[in-house]
């Protein structure tokens, strides 16, 4: 099962079952696509955890400008941009 296929399967499960899911990923696009909020853990001990709310409507469209903006914000928060 590819990553995108798995993401496409998880979204309807969440929508129908309304269960809490905790996903751990290094893939920021995956985080924006599936999450309601993203926690960015600190690289260094004693650093602060940052929380970013994902307020994009569902189903999410990876080609929307808002999707790209949020992904860029996460890259910036992680110090990758």
Secondary structure, 3 states (H helix, E strand, C coil): CCHHHHHHHHHHHHHHHCCCCCCCCCCHHHHHHHCCEEEECCCCCCCCCEEEECCCCCCCCCCCHHHHHHHHHHHHHCCCC
